[in-house]
Amino acid sequence: MHHDDLLHTLAGKTVLVTGGAGLIGSRITLRLRQLGATPIALCTLDAYPPHVYRDLFDVDATDPDVIPGDIKDTALVNWIMPRCDYVIHAAALADVAACTRRPRSAIGTNITGTQVLLDAAAASNRLQRFCFVSSASVYGNGNPEDWASPTVEARTVRGLLEAIYEGRTPPQFAEYAPLKPLSVYGNSKAWGETQTALSLGAVGISYTVVRYFSVYGEPQTIKPNSHSWVVAWFAARAALGLPLHLNGGGRQIRDLIHVDDIAEATLRALVAPVAHNQTLNVGTGTATSIRAVAELVRGHFPGTVFLETPMPPGDPLGGYASTRLMEHVLDWRPSITIEDGVARYVEWLKNTPAAVPDWLEESASAR
């Protein structure tokens, strides 16, 4: 059966999507409804102000399939799980900076909450597959030796930055590479991957791990004190005439993948037979520097100024995805380029003034 046909096997199925009211979760639940499935969105609904969920993510908090709640709530999870044919576990404290500031919160949600879900999933007699959402942050900077050249010592952050200045090829991360997380967030995701395999593999329940690379795209909106979601940050600041902060000069490498492609890949990973007990990168296979993103945004907002700023803790220099396994297993590849994706986001932002938060507008007016 072709993978496009396989997606339609979700019709009539019930799918628990943790974090289902967030940016990625809301796109996944929308796609599930289009396929005739019944998504159950379990979400704390507290990562953003209420208007973001309502007006930007198009989430109706009164919908009976939207359950306000915490994945750490064992009784709630145990009540929901027996109804589910599939689980997509996307709930997390997913901001690198927030996890660094509040490691206990990261452990509570990303580790304790994940174990609650895994325990309930392992006890299910109905579950067909559990999809754990991980992150490219588990790779860290990969092997620093990959950046080395005769004139550059690449074992330090300074050396890596110099290597990028020299135009050295950034590392491409393949699924078999050793995990070397540099942040609390990345470390919690590495743990979740291993624990998913241990908990579900022991009882014979199918699972898939998807490692998202850098997700962007409308209706993404920024959070204060964060350095994630670079497209949204740069576009919002440029729209207000604020300078774009290039941490470390903007030489970090990211593989930016649009949220629509993320949703499609995740659902394919949920049903593809070959994805059974697999770990898959979900990226485009294209390396893009943060500075290149800034240049794309400046193309839509001429006159935008760049400021070089220090590297924040836990921010990897990064790399890009090897997509060979993803393309083989899912019989699919992403369709939205970074150029088109940035243009789409800027157009959406111009037509959606509520996407620029008040606190950022206030900082702009105070200048």
C-alpha positions in Angstrom: 0.0 0.0 0.0 1.3 3.5 -0.9 2.0 5.8 2.0 -0.6 8.3 0.8 -3.2 5.5 1.0 -1.8 4.5 4.4 -2.6 7.9 5.8 -6.3 7.2 5.1 -6.1 4.1 7.3 -6.3 6.7 10.1 -9.9 7.4 9.3 -12.1 6.4 12.2 -9.1 6.0 14.5 -8.6 7.9 17.8 -5.2 9.5 18.2 -4.0 11.1 21.4 -1.8 14.1 20.6 0.0 15.4 23.7 0.7 19.1 23.4 -2.1 19.0 20.8 -3.0 22.7 21.2 0.5 24.0 20.5 2.0 25.0 17.2 2.9 21.6 16.0 0.2 19.7 17.8 -2.6 21.9 16.4 -1.3 21.3 12.8 -1.2 17.6 13.5 -4.8 17.5 14.9 -6.0 19.6 11.9 -4.5 17.1 9.5 -6.0 14.2 11.5 -9.4 15.7 11.2 -9.0 16.1 7.4 -8.1 12.4 7.3 -11.3 11.4 9.2 -9.5 10.5 12.4 -10.6 11.7 15.9 -7.7 13.5 17.6 -7.7 14.0 21.4 -5.5 17.0 22.2 -4.1 16.8 25.8 -2.5 20.1 26.6 -1.9 22.4 29.6 -2.9 25.4 27.4 -0.5 27.6 29.4 2.6 28.0 27.1 1.0 31.0 25.4 -1.7 33.6 26.3 -5.2 32.4 25.6 -5.6 34.5 22.5 -2.7 32.7 20.8 -4.4 29.4 21.1 -7.8 30.8 20.1 -6.9 33.3 17.3 -3.6 32.0 15.9 -3.6 28.2 16.5 -7.4 28.0 15.9 -7.9 25.9 19.0 -11.4 25.8 20.6 -10.8 25.2 24.3 -14.5 24.2 24.6 -14.1 21.4 22.1 -14.7 18.0 23.9 -11.7 16.6 22.1 -9.5 19.3 23.6 -8.6 18.2 27.2 -6.9 20.8 29.3 -4.5 18.8 31.5 -1.0 17.8 32.3 0.8 14.6 31.1 2.1 14.2 34.6 -1.5 13.6 35.8 -1.5 9.8 36.0 -5.2 9.4 36.6 -6.1 11.6 33.6 -3.6 9.8 31.3 -4.9 6.4 32.4 -8.4 7.5 31.7 -7.6 8.7 28.2 -5.2 6.0 27.0 -7.7 3.0 26.7 -9.6 5.0 24.0 -6.6 5.5 21.8 -5.4 3.6 18.7 -2.3 5.8 18.4 -0.3 8.3 20.4 1.8 11.2 19.2 3.8 12.5 22.2 4.7 16.1 21.4 4.1 17.7 24.7 7.3 19.1 26.2 9.0 22.1 27.7 10.5 22.7 24.3 12.4 25.9 24.7 16.1 25.5 25.2 16.5 28.7 27.1 13.5 27.9 29.4 14.9 24.4 30.1 18.3 25.9 31.0 16.7 28.4 33.4 14.3 25.9 34.9 15.8 22.4 34.7 13.4 21.0 37.3 10.5 22.1 35.1 12.1 20.4 32.2 12.6 17.2 34.1 9.0 17.3 35.4 7.4 17.6 31.9 9.9 16.0 29.6 10.9 13.1 31.8 8.3 12.4 34.5 5.4 13.3 32.1 6.9 11.0 29.4 7.2 8.1 31.9 3.5 8.5 32.9 2.5 8.3 29.2 4.8 5.3 28.6 3.4 3.4 31.6 -0.1 3.9 30.3 0.8 3.0 26.8 2.6 -0.2 27.9 -0.6 -1.3 29.7 -2.8 -0.7 26.6 -4.4 -3.6 24.8 -5.5 -1.3 21.9 -2.5 0.9 21.0 -1.1 0.3 17.5 1.9 2.7 17.7 3.4 5.3 20.0 5.3 8.2 18.2 7.8 10.0 20.5 8.7 13.5 19.3 12.4 14.1 19.8 14.8 16.8 18.6 18.0 17.3 16.6 19.3 18.9 19.8 20.3 15.3 20.9 23.2 15.6 18.4 24.7 18.7 19.9 27.6 19.8 17.7 28.2 16.2 16.6 31.9 15.3 16.4 34.0 18.5 16.6 36.6 16.6 14.5 34.2 16.8 11.6 34.8 20.6 11.5 38.6 20.3 11.6 41.0 21.7 9.1 44.8 22.1 9.0 44.5 25.6 10.4 41.6 25.3 12.8 41.3 23.7 16.1 37.7 22.6 16.2 37.3 21.3 19.7 36.2 24.6 21.2 33.3 26.8 20.4 35.7 29.5 19.2 37.4 26.9 17.0 34.0 25.8 15.6 33.0 29.4 14.8 36.4 29.9 13.0 35.7 26.8 11.0 32.4 28.2 9.9 34.1 31.5 9.0 36.5 29.5 6.8 33.6 27.9 5.0 34.1 24.4 6.3 31.3 22.0 5.5 29.0 21.7 8.6 28.3 18.2 10.0 25.4 16.2 8.6 23.7 14.2 11.3 22.6 10.6 10.6 20.4 8.6 12.9 23.3 6.3 13.9 25.5 9.1 15.2 26.3 9.2 18.9 24.1 11.5 20.9 25.9 14.5 22.5 23.3 16.9 23.8 24.5 20.3 25.0 21.4 21.4 26.9 19.0 20.3 29.5 16.3 20.1 26.7 18.5 18.0 24.4 19.4 15.7 27.3 15.8 15.2 28.3 14.9 14.2 24.7 17.8 11.8 24.5 16.5 10.2 27.7 12.9 10.0 26.2 14.2 8.2 23.1 15.9 5.5 25.2 13.1 5.2 27.6 10.5 4.8 24.9 12.5 1.9 23.4 12.9 0.3 26.8 9.3 0.7 28.0 7.5 -0.2 24.9 10.0 -2.6 23.3 9.7 -4.8 26.5 6.0 -5.3 25.9 6.0 -5.5 22.1 4.2 -2.2 21.4 5.3 -0.5 18.2 7.0 2.8 18.5 8.7 5.4 16.3 11.0 8.2 17.3 11.0 11.3 15.1 13.8 13.8 15.6 12.6 17.2 14.5 15.1 19.7 13.2 14.4 23.4 13.4 10.6 23.9 13.1 9.2 27.2 11.8 6.2 28.6 9.9 2.9 30.3 10.4 1.2 30.6 13.0 4.4 30.4 15.1 4.7 33.2 17.6 7.6 34.1 19.9 8.0 33.9 23.6 9.9 36.3 25.9 13.5 35.4 27.0 13.8 32.8 24.3 16.3 32.3 21.4 14.4 29.6 19.7 12.1 30.0 16.6 14.5 32.2 14.7 12.3 32.9 11.7 9.5 34.1 13.9 11.9 36.2 16.0 13.6 37.8 13.0 10.3 38.6 11.2 8.6 40.1 14.2 11.6 42.3 15.1 12.1 43.4 11.5 8.4 44.2 11.2 8.8 46.6 14.1 12.0 48.1 12.8 14.1 46.5 15.6 17.6 45.1 14.9 18.1 41.4 14.5 20.4 39.8 17.1 22.9 37.4 15.5 24.1 35.3 18.4 27.8 34.3 17.8 27.6 36.3 14.5 24.8 34.0 13.1 27.2 31.3 11.8 25.2 28.5 13.5 23.8 26.0 11.1 20.2 24.9 11.2 18.0 22.6 9.1 14.8 24.6 8.9 11.6 22.6 8.2 8.2 24.0 7.9 5.5 23.0 10.4 3.2 21.7 7.6 6.0 19.3 6.5 6.5 18.3 10.1 2.8 17.4 10.6 2.9 15.3 7.4 6.0 13.5 8.3 4.8 12.7 11.8 1.6 11.1 10.6 3.4 9.1 8.0 5.8 7.9 10.8 2.7 6.9 12.7 1.4 4.5 10.1 4.3 3.4 7.8 5.0 -0.3 8.5 8.7 0.2 8.0 8.7 2.9 10.7 8.2 0.2 13.3 10.7 0.8 16.1 12.7 3.2 13.9 14.3 6.5 14.8 14.0 9.0 12.0 15.4 12.5 11.3 12.7 14.9 10.2 14.5 17.7 8.3 15.1 18.9 4.8 18.7 17.9 4.3 19.6 21.5 3.6 22.1 23.5 5.8 21.1 27.1 6.4 23.0 29.6 8.6 21.2 31.8 11.0 22.7 34.8 9.1 21.2 33.5 5.9 17.8 33.4 7.6 18.4 37.0 8.7 19.2 38.0 5.1 16.0 36.4 3.8 14.0 38.3 6.4 15.8 41.5 5.5 14.8 41.0 1.9 11.2 41.6 3.0 12.1 44.4 5.4 14.8 46.5 3.6 17.0 48.5 6.0 16.9 46.0 8.8 20.0 46.3 11.0 22.0 43.3 12.3 23.7 43.2 15.7 26.2 40.6 16.7 25.6 39.2 20.2 27.1 36.5 22.5 26.2 32.9 22.1 23.6 31.8 24.7 24.3 28.8 26.9 23.1 25.5 25.4 22.8 26.8 21.9 24.4 24.3 19.5 26.4 25.4 16.4 24.4 22.6 14.9 24.3 20.8 11.6 21.8 19.5 9.2 19.8 16.3 8.7 20.7 13.2 6.8 17.3 12.5 5.2 18.0 9.2 3.4 16.4 7.0 6.0 13.4 9.3 6.4 12.8 9.4 2.6 13.1 5.6 2.4 10.8 4.8 5.3 8.2 7.4 4.7 8.4 7.4 0.9 8.2 11.2 1.2 10.3 14.4 1.3 9.5 17.9 2.5 8.0 20.3 -0.1 8.5 23.8 1.3 11.9 25.5 0.8 13.2 28.0 3.4 12.9 30.8 0.8 9.2 30.0 0.3 8.6 29.4 3.9 10.1 32.7 5.1 8.0 34.5 2.4 4.9 32.7 3.6 5.6 33.6 7.2 6.3 37.3 6.5 3.0 37.5 4.5 1.1 35.9 7.3 2.7 38.2 9.9 1.7 41.3 7.9 -1.9 40.1 7.7 -2.0 39.0 11.4 -1.0 41.9 13.6 -2.0 39.9 16.8 1.0 37.6 16.1 3.4 40.3 17.3 3.2 40.2 21.1 2.4 43.4 23.0 5.7 43.2 25.0 7.8 43.3 21.9 5.8 46.2 20.5 6.3 48.0 23.8 10.0 47.5 23.7 10.0 48.9 20.1 8.0 52.0 21.1 10.3 52.6 24.0 13.3 53.0 21.7 
